[in-house]
């Protein structure tokens, strides 16, 4: 196999040679163009003497010609243009030279006598050629800097896949959680290390493994760990690296990638975001995409065509498996799909431990408690959470990361940074506090509702405040009808509180209405949780190019559409009435939470529980008491 470094060096040398030749040609053209502008008239000696006697000569220069007894006279006449001159060749004679000098004295024109140029020929050559050589090499250097040392003009159709010859340094110990997913891909490692064990029983290892899951769940990290554990060459490339402007370039890169991989077999090829090149063919308005479809056809052929790719295993990752071409997912290509989902509480704790290795945490920080407070966080979210906490601790000049920084970082990750400098009027503050208190009281008093973890009226992002509510127990993606109704009731609690206790309604509940209506419509049309019965009336059909929610399959008539709207309205009205009843019965609690929010802006779960049980928060009472005593001492 050719050394890729030498190959790249040869390509660069050819490129430099081309640049140099191009520059020399341009400079030569400029030089000869400049010469062509100079008009030189050759005269005889008699014509020259005639011009001298008439007084037409303006200046002359006399230069002896090296190696012969001839003098060259060059000069200008008075009526010549700027770039126009004449030249005369005369044999050496003292009489002739004396005659010319006498004419110069009589007619009063300028005369210059030069030395024999043969004695300074080397210096002239150096002076004439050296600037040209310096200019050529300077131009080559500048072109190489512009190209950035990574000129791809000669390898346009070559694969851009990067190679880790040692498989990388990531191991399974660096991948927290994902126990079942690791077991699924462990067979690949065993096959790459000992293929005869599988061949003895006639087993065929999967040619391709598709990692499917939401963004940030560790698909790319798992693929790197497989390569690191197997200790084999590891090619990695993004799906978008194949697709270019010109049709056929992507297919050429696929062929070259598999050709290189065969030389290093057994090896792994990892294609990240494969949906960029593996989308379903022949879809979209006006036809398909020729370059992408040709690239996909070549990929299908290489994975399971007439030729055998022994020892090459392909791992691909995507969060859009619904748009992939069916031919890509059939047995013989991507035989196995591994779903990499959001981590549960125990896996989140393991992930937090991995990312907390190089961070100094305070004694009050419990990663176990933090893992329970972050359901729905991906591995990337947890890493970002601890990093934001560390940045906040540095900003506050602390020696370790405390729970205060972690709480603030959680809010930043979920809602964005706090708008501390935003000026809020007392009316807005009262409105937002009553709105958030309405959400919180529904969550506290309604069965099947989520636990209230935190309430704040500090503006973040586009929200004037928010109430953090988490499920009582972490479970799979299942929800009962009562739990869905409780979610809708909790979302409507903010608007009901505004209407009951503030006497006005605001635009702050628009996002709550959007979420509540979406849940209610899904209950009617998808989950069969209404009087219309257990019938699925709508099904999302994501068009590959028009967007996932561009159209929906409607399996009902206009009459049924009216009934759907009526059922959605019935659910929303029922939940609204229930929210109104709960808040009227707990009016005092709403005002207590609102008053504390106006005074202190944020309430935690422990403080909420204390306020519900005793009607007060001891921590704030102690602070107020100390403040009053201090004022009394000053008086």
Buried (B, 14 or more C-beta within 10 A) or exposed (E): EEEEEEEBEEBBEEBBEBBBEEBBEEBEEEEEEEEEEEEEEEBEBEEBBEBBEEEBBEBBBBBBBEEEEEBBBBBBBEEBEEEEBBBBBBEEEEEBBEEBEEBBEEBEBEBEEEEEBEEEEEEEEEEEEEEBEEEBEEBBEEBBEEBEEEBEEBBEBBBEBEBBEEBBEBEBEEBBBBEEBBEBBBBBBBBBEEBEEBEEEEEEBBBBBBBBBBEBBBBBBBBBBBBBBBEBBBBBBBBEBBBBEEBBBBBBBBBBBBEBBBEBBBBBBBBBBBBBBBBBBEBBEEEBBEBBBBBBBBBBBBBBEEEEBEBBBBBBBBBBBBBBBEBBBEEEBBBBBBBBBBBBBEBBBBBBEBBBEEBEBBEEBBBEEBBBBBBEBBBBBBBBBBBBBBBBBEEEEBEBBBBBBBBBBBBBBBBEEBBEEEEBEEEBBBBBBBBBBBBBBBBBBBEBBBBBBBBBBBBBBEBBBBBBBBEEEBEEEEBEEEBBBBBBBBBBBBBBBBBBBBEEEBEBBEEBBEEBBEBBBBBBBBBBBBEBEEEEBBEEEBBBBEEEEEEEEBEBEEEBEEBBEEBBEBBBEBBBEBBBEBBEEBEEBBBBBBEBBBEBBBBBBEBBBBBBEEEEBEEBEEEEEEEEEEEEEEE
